[in-house]
């Protein structure tokens, strides 16, 4: 048996050994220190997060941007993150010698503007184009539940309106007199315009503004390198970065016309400086301002990101099913005088039921410090229908044949309900190489997509149907297939510290194929095929001159082309779903089956030509700590604008075609003036002239001898856009309180091309009010924010869009909401 003294001796020797070993171990710890700065301003960043990946070690930078870490010998990856900057990573081998490791973070946000920088964005005092940014802070004050076009109505040169009258549902925007088919829209650099009809269906991206970081609007052709050709402008939407601070945000609200909104936002924050996850789920409902114009919308936005030493990968999935009651038709002016909420649709199930999920994958590889390869792939899928009631319609037009009742009465017409369905698949990819060289930046890449659509219609109910009729039978079905590829290069060259030159060009190739299936009464000569190909080359040049630290001047000359949309290849009021209607082509080949029967007609030589534009821009800007001011002018020569009744067919009747030359010119300005003591005054104005330089319209004359009359509309104003727009906003921010008063004026808008006051929407002015207060650390919550919007404070009755119907001799108008409110509550956990 061992003595207690021996045990004590052994224990002391064991402790001494552990102490010596641990001392030796810690003597191998090495210090890593460095400074984290902004690579543009060179200023130190306080509070940057420095993490050694794969360990539990990390630090925060101090007021000098410095950090210190003590680590054992080994190989590590050091990552640094800071809100509004790209995550930076460096690999390091620690062998016992102290290491100095500095990080210069690249902003994803333009300093002082909260606007995300991407390859498709313009930059102040560098890019020579007219543009304006709407940062997240402004979006939060403007957005309650309305769609994106309505929020952008404060931007100079933009005019917006909605079918339902209260800004929710089907909404539209126009820029510089161009409808949204001629406006390019992008989300995270992904082209959004439908390849077939060129439209943007904002209703299919419900509550997207809850997940938007900022919006940039470039007016004119701009600096967009790919996607749908921009004539009026480009709307570039950037969603919220995945690496936002960790939080849970719950939002609820209610307002006029039984409008309700519920939203839940989740942000994981950066996990180990490598991963981030964000999610949003929303519900928006409203009865709409107009009768029978309700909407019922669900929405979601999911995002996940991974950051490695020299790559980043982001996945976004967003969309939401929408059920929107029809308010697409304008109301006769006589009906609006009796009931300003009039909607010509009285059938209760006249609805649009559609879902369009978006899938995006973005990958960036930093090959070197100044060369990166950016790739995006995307898939947009759409499927749905709209339903409508049709009174006393021909059976033949709906794939049916006349039939006899038991009493020998022949039935040729009936009341019925039809559904028009569409399914679309849109696959695309964008690959772009960016090089930040000594004197500027260079980009080159390729953009392409594959698109297919399937359209069909069916009768789901009828007062009288033939005995053999099947409600699931299609009375029309046609398909569209489109392929597009664009090659582009872009250079922003710094000639000196004051002068920057821009030069870019793209070459675009397109092919569209149209086929009608043999269903219903679409057979033989009533069945049509066509193939069209287009090739466009679009060069652009510009110059920006920074005269002083506060003043810059820019100019550019740009070209753009646009192919006819699918409905441009059919006449007005007619389409591929109408039996017996041929597309607008010059000639056709008769294609027969093996038995000699006519299979279909193959058409050639479209009668509508592609549109082309030359855009001349000149502008200037002034920026100081208190004042920001921009002024620009433009002159756009627009050739071959596709318009109704601009030519006659072989029988002498008016059909859709091209106007020889139209002009869009104007002046735009915006300013911001910080008054002090929390007050800011801002405003914008646009004066424009949009007119036909040379255009003849043809009209059928129904008198003793039916004929066609040629009317000269040269130098007449183009209908559908106000020539004057202006707004003024007084804002107040103090502590947790924010408020603004917004005044907007919209000038006269003609409803046809005759420039007659009785065929116009008179000028009108609106006043809107906003108030918010953020209660911090209340009821155990991080924050509780109350928002209140009062729109159309003066209760003005007005209309926003319309047309003149020469057949009925009356104005048809879309009315807008009278005084209305919305109250929102945000809770941050």
Residue, then its C-alpha position, 0 to 999 in steps of 0.5 A: x500500500x502506497x503512502x499518502x506522501x507518494x500520492x501527493x508527490x505524483x499529483x504535484x508532478x502531474x500538475x507541473x506537467x500540465x502547466x508546462x504543456x499549457x504554457x508551451x501550447x499558448x506560447x504558439x498563439x499568434x496575433x492577427x491584427x488589421x484595419x477595416x476600411x471603406x475602399x471608396x472613402x478610405x474611412x475606418x468602419x466601426x463595428x465590422x464583424x471579423x470571424x475566423x471561419x470554423x472556429x468560435x473566434x471573432x472580434x468587432x472593429x473599434x472606432x479606428x476600424x482596428x481588430x485583434x485576434x489571437x489564434x493557434x498556428x494553422x490555416x484559416x479563412x478570415x471573413x469580415x462583414x458590415x451592413x451595406x458592404x460586400x463580405x470580404x474573405x482572405x486566407x491566411x497561414x499562421x506559423x508564429x509570426x504576427x500578421x497584419x491583415x487589412x480589409x478594404x470593403x467594397x460598398x454594395x450601397x452608394x454612400x449616403x443614398x442607401x442604394x445598392x450598386x449592381x452591374x446594371x445600375x447608374x452611378x452619380x457623377x459617373x454614368x451619363x444618364x438621367x436617373x433617380x433612386x428610391x432608397x429603402x427609407x423612402x419606400x418605407x414611408x410611401x408603401x402601404x399596400x399599393x403596387x409598385x407603379x403607384x409608389x413610383x408616381x412621385x418620380x419625374x416623367x412617370x405616370x401611373x394608374x390602376x384599374x380598381x382605382x385604389x392602387x391594388x390589382x392591375x396597375x400600369x406605368x408610363x414613362x415619357x409618353x411610352x406605355x410599360x410595353x416600351x419600358x424595361x423592368x428588371x428585378x435583381x438584374x433579371x428581365x421581367x417583361x413578358x417575352x411574348x406580349x412585352x407587358x409587366x404584370x405587377x399584380x403577380x408580384x404581390x407585396x414585393x415592396x416589402x422585400x425591396x431594398x431600393x428602386x432605380x429608374x433610368x429615364x430614356x434608353x439609359x445604360x441597360x445592357x440587355x433584356x427588353x429594349x428600353x424606350x421610355x426608361x428602365x425600372x431596376x428593382x433590387x430586393x433586400x440583401x440576405x445579410x440583413x441584421x437578425x430580426x423578426x418583423x410582423x406587419x399588419x394594417x387596414x384601411x378604406x374599401x376593406x383593405x387589409x394587409x398582413x406580413x411576416x418577415x424573418x431574417x437570420x442575419x449572417x451565420x458564421x459569416x457564411x450563410x444567411x436566410x430570409x423569408x416573407x409571407x404576406x396576405x393582401x385583400x381589398x374590395x377595391x374602389x370600383x364596384x366588383x373590383x376586389x383582390x385576394x392575394x397571397x405572397x411569399x419571398x424566400x432567399x438564401x445566401x452562401x459566401x465563401x473566400x471568393x464566391x457568393x451564391x444567392x437563391x431567390x424564390x418569390x411570387x404568390x397566387x392572386x385572385x383579382x376581380x375584373x376592372x379592366x374595362x373603362x366606364x362611360x363618362x355618363x355612368x361615372x357622373x351617376x356613380x363614380x365607382x361604376x364598373x361595367x363588369x357586373x358578373x360576380x365571378x369575372x375574375x383573374x386567377x393566376x400564379x407566377x412564381x419566380x426562381x433566381x440563382x445568382x453566382x459571383x466569382x471574384x477571380x482576382x481583386x478586380x475581375x469577377x464573373x457573374x452568372x444568373x439563371x432564372x425560371x419564371x412560370x405562369x399559369x392561370x385564367x380569367x373568366x367572363x360572361x358573354x351575352x347572346x354570342x354565336x355558338x360558332x365563335x366558341x367551337x360549337x355548331x347551331x342545333x335544333x331544339x325538340x320543337x324544331x327551333x334552331x339555336x345559333x346564339x346563347x349566353x355563356x361563361x368562358x375561361x381563357x387560360x394560359x401557361x408560360x415557361x420562361x427560362x433564361x441565363x445571363x453571364x457577365x465578366x466585369x473588369x475594374x481596370x485602372x481607368x474605369x470598368x469594362x463589362x462583356x457578356x451574353x444574355x439569352x432565354x427560351x420561352x414557350x406559351x400555351x393559350x386555350x379557351x373553354x366554355x364552362x357554362x351556357x344557357x343552351x348547348x348542343x347535346x354533344x358539347x363537352x365543357x372541357x373542350x377547347x374552342x381555341x388553342x395556340x402556342x408561341x415559342x420564342x428564343x432570344x440571345x443578346x451579346x453586349x459590351x460596356x465600357x465606362x472609361x475615366x479619361x481624367x479625374x473630371x471626365x468619364x466616357x461611356x460606350x456600350x453596344x448590344x446585338x440581339x437576335x430573336x425568333x418567334x414561332x406561332x401555331x394554332x391547333x386544330x380545335x373547335x372551328x380552327x381548321x383549314x383556312x381558319x388555322x394560321x402559322x407564322x415565323x418571324x425573325x429579328x436582329x437588332x444592333x444598339x450602340x450608345x455613347x455618353x460623357x459625364x463632366x464633373x465641373x466641380x466637386x458639386x456640379x456635373x454635366x452629362x450627355x448621351x446619344x442612344x439607340x434602341x429597337x423593339x420587335x412587335x409584340x404578339x398582339x401587334x401582329x393581329x389587328x386591334x380588337x381582334x386576336x388569335x383566339x377569334x376564329x376566322x381572323x388572319x394575322x397582319x401579314x402580306x401573303x400566305x402559303x396554303x399547306x395541305x395534308x397528305x389527303x389534299x385537304x387544307x391543313x393551315x395557312x403559313x404566313x410571311x412578311x408582317x405588315x407591322x415593322x419593328x420600332x426604332x428610337x434615337x435618344x438625345x439627352x443632356x443634363x446637369x446635377x448639383x449636390x452639396x450637404x444640403x441641396x441636391x438638384x438635377x435638370x435634364x432635357x431629352x429629344x427622342x425620334x421614334x420611327x415606326x411606332x405601332x398604332x391602330x388604323x395607320x394603314x389599310x388592308x387590300x380591301x381598303x379597310x383601316x388596320x394596325x400599322x406603323x406611324x412614320x415618325x413621332x417625337x417625344x421631347x421634354x424637360x425633367x427636374x428634381x430637387x431636395x433641400x434640407x431646411x434644418x430642424x428636421x424639415x426637408x423640402x423636395x419636389x419634381x417636375x416634367x414638361x413633355x411634348x409627345x406628338x406625331x411628326x408625320x402620321x395619317x389615320x384611316x377611318x371608315x365612313x358609314x354613309x351612302x357609300x362606305x369608304x375610308x377617310x384619310x386624316x392627317x394627325x401630323x403634329x398632333x399630341x399623342x393621346x394617353x399621357x399628360x404633358x405636365x406633371x409636378x409634385x412637392x413634398x414637405x417632410x419632417x423627421x425628428x427622433x422617432x417621428x416622421x411625417x410628410x405632406x405631398x402635393x401632386x399636379x397632373x396636367x390635361x390628358x387627351x383621350x384621342x389624337x384630335x386634341x379636343x378638350x371635350x375628349x380629354x381628362x382635365x388637369x387635377x391636383x392631389x394632396x396626400x399625408x403621411x405620419x409615423x411614430x416608432x415606439x422603442x422598447x415597448x411592451x417587451x418588444x424591440x420596436x412598435x411602429x405606427x404608420x398612417x396614410x391619408x390619400x386624396x386629402x381634399x376628396x377630389x373626384x378624378x379619372x386617371x386614364x381612358x379613351x374616346x369611343x367614336x362608335x358611341x361618341x363618348x369618353x370611357x374612363x378609369x376612375x380613381x379613389x376619393x379620400x381614403x386611408x390606411x393604418x399600419x402597425x409594425x412590430x420588431x422582435 
